[in-house]
Amino acid sequence: MPRSPRRAPQLTKARPRVLEARRAGERGHAQHGWLDSWHSFSFADYHDPAHMGFSALRVINEDRIQPGTGFGTHGHRDMEIVSYVLEGALAHQDSMGTGSTIVPGDVQRMSAGRGVQHSEQNHDRAGVTHLLQIWIEPNVRGIAPSYEQKHFDAASKRGRLRVVASPDGAEGSVTIHQDARIFAGLFAGAERATQALAPGRKAYLHVVRGKLTVNGAPLAAGDALKMTGVPEVVLEKGAGAEVLLFDLP
């Protein structure tokens, strides 16, 4: 009986690993007097087709708001908006009746849903408010708007990646309507952390302040690293470093 011809084994192509660094000075910049803002992705008058977002991550604006000024009442819809204050304080008011003050260590999540109006002000007459405004595209639209705010102290982020936003509120994090997670960490000296990524996931690392090495790439304040097809994110050699890591679909 003739033998069937042997089939050559099927070779699975490994997904290419892509690491792309974006330096702080390459970001878009807007100076409005009362507001000094650096845009990691296209925003308002800054438009760059090469930087329209990364996966579900749409906006990271590093804002410095002058004393006694701020964003007047304005509207959003169908966006997950996360505020992360670095210095000073941010007073929040919205059409849901929420009023709060966000200080360093706080993470605020506002789901704009089918529509919300809000304002953000620096009521301090002397100090500048320094913060990151982050927008993540939701995986559901037209939902009721909602608000959440939690505090994560420095000890919980020291030498590790602490989840601060997730789709299921894991470990007491704020809940976002997207299959994405935000981790915050503080690193110095010999402190080192590794975060595994599931196959097909992407990662975006933003250095809030200080400097450190991520997957072999040296990064400083305002720098970012886009990662596709990598199995893990390795953070080490920090010097006064604070980072946000986004695990994205």
ZALUMLUM-234492 format. One line per field, with one value per residue: residue in one letter; chain; z negated, x, y of N, C-alpha, C in turn. Coordinates in steps of 0.1 Angstrom, whole numbers, padded with zeros to 4 digits. Layout:
BEGIN
r	(A, ...)
c	(A, ...)
n.zz	(Z, ...)
n.xx	(X, ...)
n.yy	(Y, ...)
ca.zz	(Z, ...)
ca.xx	(X, ...)
ca.yy	(Y, ...)
c.zz	(Z, ...)
c.xx	(X, ...)
c.yy	(Y, ...)
end
This chain:
BEGIN
r	(M, P, R, S, P, R, R, A, P, Q, L, T, K, A, R, P, R, V, L, E, A, R, R, A, G, E, R, G, H, A, Q, H, G, W, L, D, S, W, H, S, F, S, F, A, D, Y, H, D, P, A, H, M, G, F, S, A, L, R, V, I, N, E, D, R, I, Q, P, G, T, G, F, G, T, H, G, H, R, D, M, E, I, V, S, Y, V, L, E, G, A, L, A, H, Q, D, S, M, G, T, G, S, T, I, V, P, G, D, V, Q, R, M, S, A, G, R, G, V, Q, H, S, E, Q, N, H, D, R, A, G, V, T, H, L, L, Q, I, W, I, E, P, N, V, R, G, I, A, P, S, Y, E, Q, K, H, F, D, A, A, S, K, R, G, R, L, R, V, V, A, S, P, D, G, A, E, G, S, V, T, I, H, Q, D, A, R, I, F, A, G, L, F, A, G, A, E, R, A, T, Q, A, L, A, P, G, R, K, A, Y, L, H, V, V, R, G, K, L, T, V, N, G, A, P, L, A, A, G, D, A, L, K, M, T, G, V, P, E, V, V, L, E, K, G, A, G, A, E, V, L, L, F, D, L, P)
c	(A, A, A, A, A, A, A, A, A, A, A, A, A, A, A, A, A, A, A, A, A, A, A, A, A, A, A, A, A, A, A, A, A, A, A, A, A, A, A, A, A, A, A, A, A, A, A, A, A, A, A, A, A, A, A, A, A, A, A, A, A, A, A, A, A, A, A, A, A, A, A, A, A, A, A, A, A, A, A, A, A, A, A, A, A, A, A, A, A, A, A, A, A, A, A, A, A, A, A, A, A, A, A, A, A, A, A, A, A, A, A, A, A, A, A, A, A, A, A, A, A, A, A, A, A, A, A, A, A, A, A, A, A, A, A, A, A, A, A, A, A, A, A, A, A, A, A, A, A, A, A, A, A, A, A, A, A, A, A, A, A, A, A, A, A, A, A, A, A, A, A, A, A, A, A, A, A, A, A, A, A, A, A, A, A, A, A, A, A, A, A, A, A, A, A, A, A, A, A, A, A, A, A, A, A, A, A, A, A, A, A, A, A, A, A, A, A, A, A, A, A, A, A, A, A, A, A, A, A, A, A, A, A, A, A, A, A, A, A, A, A, A, A, A, A, A, A, A, A)
n.zz	(0000, 0009, -0006, -0022, -0012, -0032, -0051, -0052, -0083, -0098, -0102, -0126, -0124, -0144, -0162, -0153, -0175, -0187, -0197, -0204, -0211, -0223, -0227, -0252, -0243, -0217, -0217, -0211, -0218, -0237, -0247, -0267, -0284, -0309, -0309, -0304, -0283, -0273, -0247, -0242, -0222, -0192, -0196, -0201, -0187, -0179, -0156, -0144, -0122, -0127, -0153, -0166, -0187, -0207, -0204, -0225, -0239, -0239, -0246, -0263, -0282, -0295, -0319, -0332, -0353, -0359, -0390, -0404, -0381, -0353, -0337, -0322, -0324, -0304, -0278, -0274, -0258, -0256, -0264, -0285, -0311, -0328, -0355, -0369, -0394, -0400, -0413, -0436, -0435, -0422, -0415, -0410, -0393, -0383, -0360, -0371, -0397, -0412, -0433, -0440, -0452, -0438, -0446, -0448, -0444, -0442, -0420, -0395, -0379, -0352, -0335, -0305, -0290, -0277, -0278, -0296, -0316, -0328, -0350, -0358, -0381, -0394, -0424, -0441, -0451, -0448, -0440, -0413, -0395, -0386, -0364, -0349, -0322, -0310, -0283, -0275, -0250, -0252, -0255, -0253, -0244, -0249, -0275, -0309, -0324, -0348, -0379, -0397, -0423, -0438, -0463, -0462, -0480, -0483, -0493, -0484, -0458, -0457, -0443, -0428, -0404, -0407, -0402, -0392, -0377, -0361, -0342, -0359, -0385, -0399, -0428, -0442, -0424, -0403, -0381, -0347, -0315, -0295, -0281, -0295, -0314, -0340, -0355, -0382, -0393, -0415, -0413, -0423, -0425, -0432, -0429, -0411, -0386, -0370, -0345, -0331, -0298, -0281, -0252, -0222, -0233, -0239, -0251, -0268, -0281, -0302, -0314, -0342, -0360, -0368, -0360, -0342, -0332, -0306, -0294, -0284, -0273, -0279, -0296, -0302, -0322, -0309, -0286, -0265, -0259, -0233, -0231, -0213, -0208, -0228, -0255, -0281, -0304, -0316, -0343, -0355, -0372, -0382, -0389, -0411, -0398, -0385, -0371, -0346, -0334, -0307, -0299, -0271, -0248)
n.xx	(0009, 0007, 0026, 0014, 0023, 0046, 0038, 0051, 0061, 0040, 0050, 0049, 0047, 0065, 0053, 0065, 0086, 0082, 0095, 0091, 0104, 0094, 0104, 0103, 0104, 0095, 0068, 0035, 0030, 0015, 0010, -0008, -0007, -0024, -0024, -0001, 0007, 0016, 0013, 0009, -0003, -0022, -0042, -0066, -0054, -0030, -0019, -0009, -0005, 0009, 0007, -0019, -0030, -0028, -0036, -0064, -0058, -0061, -0055, -0029, -0023, 0000, -0004, 0000, -0014, -0021, -0021, -0054, -0068, -0082, -0100, -0130, -0166, -0174, -0181, -0182, -0184, -0189, -0162, -0135, -0122, -0093, -0078, -0047, -0030, 0000, 0012, 0001, -0034, -0066, -0098, -0129, -0160, -0192, -0219, -0233, -0236, -0214, -0188, -0154, -0120, -0090, -0059, -0023, -0016, -0042, -0065, -0087, -0116, -0138, -0165, -0177, -0198, -0231, -0231, -0217, -0212, -0185, -0161, -0128, -0106, -0079, -0077, -0059, -0041, -0014, 0001, 0011, -0009, -0001, -0006, -0017, -0038, -0058, -0072, -0092, -0105, -0138, -0153, -0179, -0208, -0229, -0237, -0248, -0234, -0207, -0188, -0157, -0134, -0102, -0076, -0042, -0015, 0020, 0035, 0023, 0030, 0057, 0086, 0072, 0046, 0015, -0019, -0041, -0063, -0088, -0108, -0124, -0122, -0101, -0082, -0090, -0089, -0099, -0127, -0128, -0144, -0133, -0111, -0086, -0057, -0043, -0012, 0006, 0038, 0067, 0102, 0135, 0171, 0180, 0155, 0132, 0109, 0087, 0063, 0041, 0028, -0001, -0005, -0008, -0014, -0008, 0016, 0021, 0043, 0047, 0068, 0065, 0080, 0115, 0139, 0145, 0152, 0136, 0128, 0154, 0156, 0167, 0150, 0136, 0119, 0088, 0092, 0082, 0074, 0064, 0051, 0049, 0040, 0057, 0066, 0068, 0072, 0099, 0112, 0137, 0167, 0160, 0158, 0145, 0121, 0088, 0061, 0037, 0020, 0004, -0016, -0029, -0055)
n.yy	(-0012, 0021, 0047, 0077, 0109, 0127, 0155, 0187, 0202, 0227, 0259, 0283, 0317, 0339, 0367, 0399, 0417, 0449, 0479, 0512, 0542, 0574, 0606, 0631, 0658, 0656, 0656, 0671, 0706, 0731, 0764, 0784, 0805, 0806, 0778, 0753, 0728, 0695, 0673, 0639, 0625, 0633, 0663, 0687, 0717, 0705, 0682, 0652, 0627, 0604, 0600, 0594, 0580, 0550, 0518, 0514, 0537, 0571, 0598, 0614, 0640, 0662, 0685, 0718, 0739, 0772, 0792, 0799, 0795, 0775, 0748, 0758, 0750, 0723, 0699, 0663, 0631, 0595, 0585, 0574, 0591, 0598, 0612, 0622, 0635, 0652, 0673, 0699, 0706, 0697, 0709, 0695, 0696, 0685, 0677, 0656, 0661, 0657, 0668, 0674, 0672, 0666, 0652, 0647, 0612, 0604, 0589, 0597, 0587, 0594, 0584, 0594, 0586, 0589, 0616, 0643, 0672, 0691, 0708, 0719, 0731, 0751, 0761, 0772, 0801, 0805, 0782, 0760, 0736, 0704, 0678, 0647, 0642, 0617, 0599, 0572, 0551, 0538, 0505, 0503, 0522, 0551, 0548, 0554, 0583, 0583, 0584, 0581, 0579, 0573, 0567, 0561, 0553, 0562, 0541, 0518, 0517, 0516, 0504, 0485, 0476, 0489, 0482, 0506, 0512, 0493, 0469, 0455, 0465, 0455, 0447, 0469, 0490, 0518, 0515, 0510, 0513, 0494, 0469, 0472, 0481, 0501, 0507, 0520, 0530, 0534, 0539, 0533, 0531, 0498, 0487, 0467, 0456, 0433, 0429, 0407, 0402, 0393, 0371, 0389, 0413, 0449, 0473, 0504, 0526, 0553, 0578, 0595, 0611, 0616, 0590, 0559, 0525, 0507, 0476, 0475, 0500, 0533, 0558, 0590, 0617, 0624, 0609, 0581, 0547, 0526, 0493, 0464, 0430, 0420, 0398, 0406, 0434, 0450, 0468, 0488, 0501, 0527, 0562, 0582, 0577, 0578, 0561, 0553, 0525, 0511, 0485, 0471, 0463)
ca.zz	(0000, 0010, -0017, -0020, -0013, -0045, -0050, -0060, -0095, -0097, -0110, -0130, -0124, -0156, -0160, -0156, -0187, -0183, -0208, -0198, -0221, -0219, -0236, -0258, -0234, -0204, -0219, -0208, -0229, -0237, -0258, -0267, -0295, -0321, -0308, -0297, -0280, -0264, -0242, -0237, -0210, -0186, -0205, -0198, -0175, -0176, -0148, -0139, -0118, -0132, -0168, -0169, -0198, -0207, -0208, -0231, -0246, -0229, -0250, -0275, -0282, -0307, -0320, -0343, -0354, -0368, -0402, -0402, -0367, -0351, -0326, -0325, -0321, -0290, -0277, -0268, -0257, -0251, -0267, -0298, -0313, -0340, -0360, -0378, -0399, -0405, -0423, -0437, -0436, -0411, -0420, -0400, -0395, -0371, -0359, -0379, -0410, -0419, -0436, -0447, -0450, -0435, -0451, -0445, -0449, -0438, -0406, -0392, -0366, -0348, -0323, -0300, -0285, -0267, -0279, -0309, -0316, -0340, -0351, -0366, -0385, -0404, -0433, -0449, -0446, -0447, -0435, -0400, -0396, -0376, -0363, -0336, -0317, -0301, -0277, -0269, -0243, -0259, -0246, -0253, -0242, -0253, -0289, -0319, -0329, -0362, -0385, -0407, -0427, -0449, -0466, -0462, -0487, -0477, -0498, -0476, -0445, -0458, -0438, -0421, -0396, -0414, -0393, -0397, -0369, -0354, -0338, -0369, -0398, -0406, -0439, -0447, -0414, -0397, -0371, -0334, -0305, -0284, -0285, -0296, -0328, -0342, -0366, -0386, -0401, -0419, -0413, -0425, -0429, -0428, -0427, -0398, -0385, -0357, -0342, -0320, -0289, -0274, -0237, -0214, -0241, -0237, -0263, -0266, -0293, -0302, -0325, -0348, -0364, -0370, -0348, -0345, -0319, -0304, -0283, -0279, -0267, -0289, -0294, -0312, -0324, -0297, -0275, -0265, -0251, -0228, -0230, -0206, -0206, -0238, -0265, -0294, -0305, -0327, -0347, -0364, -0372, -0384, -0397, -0413, -0387, -0387, -0358, -0344, -0324, -0302, -0293, -0262, -0238)
ca.xx	(0000, 0016, 0025, 0010, 0035, 0047, 0036, 0061, 0055, 0036, 0058, 0041, 0055, 0065, 0050, 0077, 0086, 0084, 0097, 0093, 0105, 0090, 0110, 0094, 0104, 0088, 0053, 0030, 0031, 0006, 0012, -0020, -0006, -0029, -0022, 0011, 0003, 0023, 0003, 0016, -0011, -0029, -0052, -0069, -0047, -0019, -0023, 0002, -0011, 0017, 0005, -0033, -0033, -0021, -0047, -0075, -0053, -0063, -0049, -0021, -0019, 0007, -0009, 0003, -0025, -0016, -0030, -0066, -0074, -0086, -0109, -0144, -0175, -0173, -0188, -0176, -0193, -0183, -0148, -0131, -0113, -0086, -0069, -0036, -0024, 0013, 0015, -0011, -0048, -0076, -0112, -0137, -0174, -0198, -0234, -0239, -0236, -0201, -0178, -0143, -0107, -0080, -0046, -0013, -0019, -0056, -0069, -0101, -0122, -0151, -0170, -0186, -0211, -0240, -0229, -0215, -0205, -0177, -0151, -0116, -0100, -0068, -0082, -0047, -0037, 0000, 0008, 0007, -0013, 0006, -0014, -0019, -0052, -0057, -0084, -0092, -0118, -0145, -0158, -0194, -0212, -0242, -0240, -0250, -0221, -0204, -0176, -0151, -0121, -0096, -0063, -0032, -0004, 0033, 0040, 0016, 0036, 0071, 0093, 0063, 0035, 0002, -0030, -0049, -0075, -0090, -0122, -0131, -0119, -0092, -0073, -0095, -0086, -0111, -0132, -0129, -0152, -0124, -0103, -0073, -0053, -0033, -0004, 0015, 0049, 0078, 0114, 0148, 0182, 0180, 0141, 0130, 0096, 0084, 0049, 0038, 0017, -0007, -0003, -0017, -0016, 0002, 0019, 0025, 0049, 0049, 0076, 0059, 0091, 0127, 0144, 0147, 0153, 0124, 0131, 0167, 0156, 0168, 0139, 0135, 0106, 0080, 0094, 0073, 0078, 0053, 0056, 0040, 0046, 0067, 0060, 0068, 0078, 0109, 0115, 0149, 0177, 0153, 0163, 0134, 0112, 0074, 0057, 0024, 0021, -0009, -0018, -0039, -0059)
ca.yy	(0000, 0033, 0056, 0091, 0118, 0134, 0170, 0195, 0208, 0240, 0268, 0295, 0329, 0347, 0381, 0408, 0426, 0463, 0489, 0525, 0553, 0588, 0615, 0642, 0670, 0653, 0657, 0684, 0716, 0743, 0774, 0793, 0814, 0799, 0764, 0748, 0714, 0687, 0662, 0627, 0622, 0645, 0668, 0702, 0722, 0696, 0671, 0644, 0615, 0593, 0599, 0596, 0572, 0537, 0509, 0522, 0549, 0582, 0610, 0617, 0654, 0667, 0699, 0726, 0749, 0783, 0795, 0806, 0793, 0762, 0745, 0761, 0739, 0719, 0686, 0651, 0619, 0583, 0585, 0572, 0601, 0595, 0623, 0617, 0647, 0651, 0684, 0708, 0701, 0700, 0709, 0689, 0697, 0680, 0677, 0645, 0665, 0654, 0678, 0667, 0678, 0656, 0655, 0636, 0599, 0601, 0585, 0600, 0582, 0598, 0578, 0604, 0580, 0596, 0630, 0649, 0685, 0693, 0719, 0715, 0744, 0752, 0772, 0777, 0814, 0806, 0770, 0754, 0722, 0696, 0666, 0640, 0639, 0605, 0595, 0558, 0549, 0527, 0494, 0504, 0536, 0555, 0544, 0565, 0588, 0579, 0590, 0573, 0585, 0565, 0572, 0550, 0559, 0559, 0528, 0507, 0518, 0516, 0492, 0476, 0481, 0488, 0485, 0517, 0512, 0480, 0467, 0448, 0470, 0446, 0452, 0482, 0500, 0523, 0507, 0516, 0505, 0489, 0458, 0479, 0483, 0511, 0505, 0531, 0525, 0542, 0530, 0539, 0522, 0484, 0483, 0462, 0450, 0427, 0428, 0399, 0406, 0381, 0372, 0399, 0426, 0459, 0481, 0518, 0531, 0568, 0582, 0607, 0619, 0608, 0582, 0545, 0517, 0498, 0466, 0479, 0514, 0543, 0568, 0601, 0623, 0628, 0599, 0570, 0535, 0517, 0479, 0454, 0417, 0416, 0390, 0412, 0447, 0450, 0482, 0488, 0512, 0539, 0573, 0591, 0575, 0575, 0556, 0547, 0515, 0508, 0471, 0475, 0453)
c.zz	(0000, -0002, -0013, -0021, -0027, -0042, -0058, -0072, -0093, -0107, -0113, -0131, -0138, -0153, -0162, -0168, -0183, -0195, -0201, -0209, -0215, -0230, -0240, -0248, -0221, -0205, -0214, -0220, -0227, -0249, -0257, -0277, -0308, -0321, -0299, -0295, -0270, -0260, -0236, -0224, -0204, -0194, -0202, -0186, -0171, -0169, -0142, -0135, -0123, -0147, -0171, -0181, -0197, -0212, -0213, -0237, -0236, -0233, -0263, -0274, -0296, -0309, -0333, -0343, -0364, -0379, -0398, -0388, -0365, -0339, -0330, -0321, -0306, -0290, -0271, -0266, -0252, -0252, -0282, -0301, -0327, -0343, -0370, -0382, -0404, -0415, -0424, -0439, -0425, -0416, -0408, -0404, -0382, -0372, -0366, -0393, -0419, -0421, -0444, -0444, -0448, -0438, -0447, -0451, -0445, -0423, -0404, -0379, -0364, -0335, -0317, -0295, -0275, -0269, -0293, -0307, -0329, -0339, -0360, -0369, -0395, -0413, -0441, -0443, -0444, -0439, -0422, -0403, -0384, -0376, -0349, -0334, -0307, -0296, -0272, -0262, -0249, -0249, -0246, -0251, -0246, -0267, -0298, -0323, -0344, -0366, -0396, -0411, -0439, -0451, -0467, -0468, -0480, -0481, -0489, -0462, -0445, -0453, -0431, -0413, -0403, -0404, -0400, -0389, -0361, -0350, -0349, -0383, -0406, -0417, -0443, -0437, -0410, -0385, -0358, -0324, -0293, -0290, -0285, -0311, -0329, -0355, -0369, -0395, -0404, -0420, -0415, -0429, -0424, -0426, -0413, -0397, -0371, -0356, -0330, -0311, -0282, -0259, -0231, -0221, -0237, -0250, -0260, -0280, -0292, -0315, -0330, -0353, -0367, -0358, -0352, -0331, -0318, -0292, -0276, -0273, -0279, -0286, -0306, -0313, -0311, -0285, -0276, -0256, -0247, -0226, -0224, -0205, -0216, -0249, -0279, -0294, -0318, -0330, -0357, -0363, -0373, -0392, -0399, -0403, -0392, -0373, -0358, -0332, -0320, -0295, -0285, -0253, -0224)
c.xx	(0009, 0014, 0021, 0022, 0035, 0045, 0046, 0054, 0052, 0044, 0050, 0050, 0054, 0061, 0062, 0075, 0090, 0084, 0099, 0093, 0100, 0095, 0101, 0093, 0098, 0073, 0049, 0030, 0022, 0008, 0001, -0019, -0011, -0026, -0010, 0008, 0011, 0014, 0011, 0009, -0018, -0041, -0053, -0062, -0035, -0024, -0011, -0004, -0004, 0014, -0010, -0038, -0026, -0031, -0059, -0071, -0053, -0056, -0040, -0017, -0012, 0004, -0003, -0006, -0021, -0026, -0042, -0072, -0078, -0095, -0124, -0153, -0175, -0178, -0179, -0187, -0184, -0167, -0146, -0120, -0107, -0077, -0060, -0028, -0010, 0017, 0003, -0024, -0057, -0090, -0120, -0152, -0180, -0213, -0241, -0240, -0224, -0193, -0167, -0130, -0097, -0066, -0036, -0016, -0033, -0056, -0084, -0105, -0136, -0154, -0180, -0199, -0218, -0239, -0227, -0208, -0197, -0167, -0140, -0108, -0089, -0072, -0071, -0043, -0022, 0007, 0002, 0002, -0008, -0001, -0013, -0033, -0051, -0071, -0083, -0106, -0125, -0149, -0173, -0197, -0226, -0246, -0243, -0236, -0219, -0190, -0170, -0137, -0115, -0082, -0054, -0019, 0009, 0038, 0035, 0022, 0051, 0078, 0084, 0053, 0022, -0009, -0038, -0062, -0076, -0104, -0130, -0129, -0110, -0083, -0077, -0092, -0099, -0114, -0134, -0137, -0143, -0115, -0088, -0070, -0043, -0026, 0004, 0026, 0060, 0091, 0126, 0158, 0180, 0165, 0139, 0116, 0094, 0069, 0047, 0027, 0012, -0005, -0013, -0019, -0005, 0004, 0024, 0030, 0052, 0057, 0070, 0070, 0103, 0132, 0146, 0149, 0142, 0128, 0144, 0168, 0157, 0157, 0140, 0121, 0100, 0082, 0084, 0079, 0066, 0059, 0045, 0047, 0057, 0060, 0059, 0075, 0087, 0113, 0127, 0157, 0170, 0161, 0152, 0123, 0097, 0069, 0043, 0025, 0007, -0008, -0030, -0043, -0053)
c.yy	(0012, 0042, 0070, 0099, 0126, 0149, 0177, 0202, 0223, 0249, 0281, 0307, 0336, 0361, 0390, 0416, 0440, 0472, 0502, 0536, 0566, 0597, 0626, 0654, 0668, 0654, 0671, 0693, 0728, 0752, 0784, 0804, 0808, 0784, 0761, 0733, 0708, 0675, 0650, 0622, 0634, 0649, 0683, 0706, 0714, 0684, 0664, 0630, 0602, 0590, 0602, 0588, 0559, 0527, 0517, 0535, 0560, 0595, 0608, 0632, 0657, 0682, 0705, 0738, 0760, 0786, 0803, 0805, 0779, 0760, 0749, 0749, 0736, 0704, 0675, 0640, 0607, 0583, 0582, 0582, 0599, 0607, 0618, 0630, 0644, 0661, 0693, 0700, 0705, 0698, 0705, 0692, 0692, 0680, 0666, 0649, 0662, 0666, 0672, 0675, 0666, 0660, 0644, 0623, 0595, 0598, 0588, 0594, 0587, 0592, 0588, 0599, 0588, 0611, 0635, 0663, 0686, 0704, 0714, 0728, 0742, 0764, 0778, 0790, 0815, 0794, 0766, 0740, 0715, 0682, 0660, 0638, 0628, 0601, 0581, 0556, 0537, 0516, 0493, 0519, 0539, 0551, 0556, 0570, 0584, 0585, 0581, 0579, 0577, 0570, 0560, 0556, 0554, 0545, 0516, 0507, 0516, 0503, 0482, 0483, 0479, 0491, 0495, 0519, 0499, 0479, 0461, 0453, 0462, 0453, 0466, 0493, 0506, 0515, 0515, 0507, 0502, 0478, 0463, 0480, 0493, 0508, 0517, 0525, 0536, 0534, 0539, 0528, 0508, 0479, 0479, 0455, 0444, 0425, 0419, 0404, 0394, 0383, 0381, 0412, 0436, 0466, 0494, 0522, 0546, 0571, 0595, 0617, 0610, 0601, 0568, 0538, 0507, 0489, 0471, 0493, 0524, 0554, 0578, 0607, 0628, 0618, 0588, 0559, 0527, 0503, 0470, 0441, 0413, 0408, 0396, 0426, 0446, 0464, 0480, 0500, 0526, 0549, 0583, 0589, 0572, 0572, 0552, 0537, 0511, 0494, 0472, 0463, 0455)
end
